[in-house]
Amino acid sequence: MMHNGATPTPDRLKALYREALASGRLEPDAAQAQCVDALDAFGRDATQQKSPATTKLRSAIRRRVTRAGPGRGLYLLGEVGRGKTMLMDLFFESLDFRQKRRVHFHEFMQEILRALNSPQLRQKRYDDPLAELAWRIAQHNRVLCFDEFQLNDMSDAVVNLRIINLLLAAGVHIVMTSNTHPDALLHHNRQAQTTIRPLITKIMAHIRVITLEARRDYRRARDMAENAWRVPPDAESREIFTRIFREISASAPAQAHLQIGSRQFPIACSGDGVARCQFAELCSVMSGTAEFLALAARYPVVIIEDIPQLSSDRYDEALRFIRLIDVLYENGTRLYASSDVWPENLYPAGENVTAFQRTISRLEEMRSRSWHDLPGIS
């Protein structure tokens, strides 16, 4: 029986996948085909699932009781560039109902944190504000698709895992992509093994892990755009970026400020649709996802100069750079950069070096001709 007016199209995801193969956008890949089968079955279950009554929904969230057994979520695991995001996007497109959302996990968590700190939520003085937020989200979303799920520190992890657990309790179907196995999340943090690991185990009891072992990184081996990544950051590079800035912006460079809540984040060199920044201005200060989202929202073109090779003792800067590139990539930002080294040598060793592989792969795509020729980017 169908609900909320949803009528699933048989094998709709498989049909979209075949169309992508026929058009040449994708190449045949056995691992991806198996993942499509799993996503297709998952989508059928999500479509046929009856939405719970409001009172039962709120009760389930408050009691933290997951209303279904294993199968409520899918965790697409794989190395960088193997097509996880592409497959999730096809899955999202295949869902023939409106109560769905696809969002980068960093962006979603920023929304949660802003909502938790909002005057409206604070004035109501809920016993559990996070549970209240989960209830509101579940009322409008039967499926949530989170791209690039990752836990980077203890403080964020507690909120991240609690909201996922509450959404599962509400009966929301969740799809996540990640290049980190659930068992390896925060594995370097000893405190996490006693405080966070039990919650991860509880959540994963309701989520199926699918490993995407595609044979190649589809982002690499591309035709690269001229001047998208300059080595080294010398006078010639600065002159080229000055010319690019002038070609894009109709106004002279000037200082600007991005408004993030009650705070302001300075952009030393701002123009019409383009920002020119030093690496240190973005990643050597107390910046984070909120600042990077504001940057991407305002500027379709970003120039980052003087990116150093990052050693293990510069872990905080490496983590900020990972988040910065994630946000710029997700927003289709056109990137120009100068660095001491090529992307594959930016962070050769240290904590989170595995996560940095995703950043390298994304940088390879972002300096390709196809990326710089994206429609809508002047």
ChimeraX attribute file (.defattr): number of C-alpha atoms within 10 A of each C-alpha:
attribute: neighborCount
match mode: 1-to-1
recipient: residues
	/A:1	8
	/A:2	11
	/A:3	12
	/A:4	12
	/A:5	10
	/A:6	15
	/A:7	15
	/A:8	18
	/A:9	13
	/A:10	10
	/A:11	16
	/A:12	19
	/A:13	23
	/A:14	18
	/A:15	14
	/A:16	17
	/A:17	21
	/A:18	15
	/A:19	13
	/A:20	15
	/A:21	14
	/A:22	12
	/A:23	9
	/A:24	10
	/A:25	9
	/A:26	15
	/A:27	12
	/A:28	13
	/A:29	14
	/A:30	13
	/A:31	15
	/A:32	21
	/A:33	17
	/A:34	14
	/A:35	18
	/A:36	21
	/A:37	14
	/A:38	13
	/A:39	24
	/A:40	20
	/A:41	12
	/A:42	19
	/A:43	23
	/A:44	17
	/A:45	15
	/A:46	21
	/A:47	24
	/A:48	15
	/A:49	16
	/A:50	14
	/A:51	18
	/A:52	15
	/A:53	10
	/A:54	13
	/A:55	8
	/A:56	11
	/A:57	20
	/A:58	21
	/A:59	15
	/A:60	22
	/A:61	24
	/A:62	18
	/A:63	11
	/A:64	17
	/A:65	15
	/A:66	20
	/A:67	16
	/A:68	13
	/A:69	10
	/A:70	13
	/A:71	16
	/A:72	25
	/A:73	26
	/A:74	22
	/A:75	22
	/A:76	27
	/A:77	22
	/A:78	19
	/A:79	21
	/A:80	25
	/A:81	21
	/A:82	22
	/A:83	23
	/A:84	25
	/A:85	19
	/A:86	13
	/A:87	21
	/A:88	22
	/A:89	14
	/A:90	19
	/A:91	22
	/A:92	21
	/A:93	15
	/A:94	21
	/A:95	22
	/A:96	16
	/A:97	18
	/A:98	13
	/A:99	15
	/A:100	19
	/A:101	14
	/A:102	18
	/A:103	15
	/A:104	18
	/A:105	19
	/A:106	22
	/A:107	18
	/A:108	14
	/A:109	18
	/A:110	15
	/A:111	12
	/A:112	17
	/A:113	14
	/A:114	12
	/A:115	16
	/A:116	16
	/A:117	11
	/A:118	11
	/A:119	10
	/A:120	10
	/A:121	15
	/A:122	12
	/A:123	8
	/A:124	9
	/A:125	9
	/A:126	11
	/A:127	9
	/A:128	9
	/A:129	16
	/A:130	20
	/A:131	23
	/A:132	18
	/A:133	17
	/A:134	25
	/A:135	22
	/A:136	14
	/A:137	15
	/A:138	28
	/A:139	17
	/A:140	13
	/A:141	19
	/A:142	23
	/A:143	26
	/A:144	21
	/A:145	23
	/A:146	22
	/A:147	24
	/A:148	22
	/A:149	21
	/A:150	20
	/A:151	18
	/A:152	14
	/A:153	12
	/A:154	15
	/A:155	9
	/A:156	12
	/A:157	18
	/A:158	15
	/A:159	15
	/A:160	20
	/A:161	17
	/A:162	18
	/A:163	18
	/A:164	16
	/A:165	24
	/A:166	26
	/A:167	28
	/A:168	26
	/A:169	27
	/A:170	31
	/A:171	26
	/A:172	29
	/A:173	25
	/A:174	25
	/A:175	24
	/A:176	25
	/A:177	25
	/A:178	22
	/A:179	23
	/A:180	20
	/A:181	14
	/A:182	19
	/A:183	11
	/A:184	10
	/A:185	20
	/A:186	21
	/A:187	12
	/A:188	11
	/A:189	13
	/A:190	10
	/A:191	12
	/A:192	17
	/A:193	14
	/A:194	10
	/A:195	12
	/A:196	18
	/A:197	18
	/A:198	12
	/A:199	14
	/A:200	19
	/A:201	13
	/A:202	12
	/A:203	21
	/A:204	20
	/A:205	13
	/A:206	20
	/A:207	21
	/A:208	16
	/A:209	17
	/A:210	16
	/A:211	19
	/A:212	20
	/A:213	16
	/A:214	19
	/A:215	11
	/A:216	13
	/A:217	13
	/A:218	16
	/A:219	18
	/A:220	16
	/A:221	10
	/A:222	14
	/A:223	12
	/A:224	18
	/A:225	17
	/A:226	12
	/A:227	16
	/A:228	20
	/A:229	26
	/A:230	22
	/A:231	15
	/A:232	17
	/A:233	18
	/A:234	14
	/A:235	9
	/A:236	11
	/A:237	20
	/A:238	15
	/A:239	11
	/A:240	12
	/A:241	22
	/A:242	14
	/A:243	11
	/A:244	15
	/A:245	25
	/A:246	15
	/A:247	10
	/A:248	14
	/A:249	15
	/A:250	11
	/A:251	12
	/A:252	11
	/A:253	18
	/A:254	11
	/A:255	11
	/A:256	15
	/A:257	13
	/A:258	16
	/A:259	14
	/A:260	12
	/A:261	8
	/A:262	5
	/A:263	10
	/A:264	12
	/A:265	18
	/A:266	16
	/A:267	19
	/A:268	15
	/A:269	17
	/A:270	22
	/A:271	21
	/A:272	17
	/A:273	19
	/A:274	25
	/A:275	25
	/A:276	22
	/A:277	19
	/A:278	18
	/A:279	20
	/A:280	14
	/A:281	16
	/A:282	22
	/A:283	20
	/A:284	15
	/A:285	12
	/A:286	11
	/A:287	16
	/A:288	17
	/A:289	17
	/A:290	20
	/A:291	21
	/A:292	22
	/A:293	21
	/A:294	15
	/A:295	25
	/A:296	23
	/A:297	15
	/A:298	14
	/A:299	18
	/A:300	20
	/A:301	24
	/A:302	22
	/A:303	22
	/A:304	20
	/A:305	25
	/A:306	21
	/A:307	22
	/A:308	16
	/A:309	16
	/A:310	20
	/A:311	15
	/A:312	15
	/A:313	10
	/A:314	14
	/A:315	17
	/A:316	16
	/A:317	21
	/A:318	24
	/A:319	18
	/A:320	20
	/A:321	22
	/A:322	20
	/A:323	21
	/A:324	24
	/A:325	20
	/A:326	24
	/A:327	24
	/A:328	23
	/A:329	19
	/A:330	16
	/A:331	14
	/A:332	18
	/A:333	23
	/A:334	23
	/A:335	22
	/A:336	22
	/A:337	24
	/A:338	25
	/A:339	21
	/A:340	18
	/A:341	19
	/A:342	17
	/A:343	19
	/A:344	14
	/A:345	12
	/A:346	20
	/A:347	24
	/A:348	15
	/A:349	14
	/A:350	15
	/A:351	17
	/A:352	17
	/A:353	16
	/A:354	16
	/A:355	19
	/A:356	23
	/A:357	21
	/A:358	20
	/A:359	24
	/A:360	23
	/A:361	19
	/A:362	22
	/A:363	23
	/A:364	22
	/A:365	23
	/A:366	25
	/A:367	22
	/A:368	20
	/A:369	15
	/A:370	14
	/A:371	20
	/A:372	22
	/A:373	12
	/A:374	12
	/A:375	9
	/A:376	7
	/A:377	13
	/A:378	12
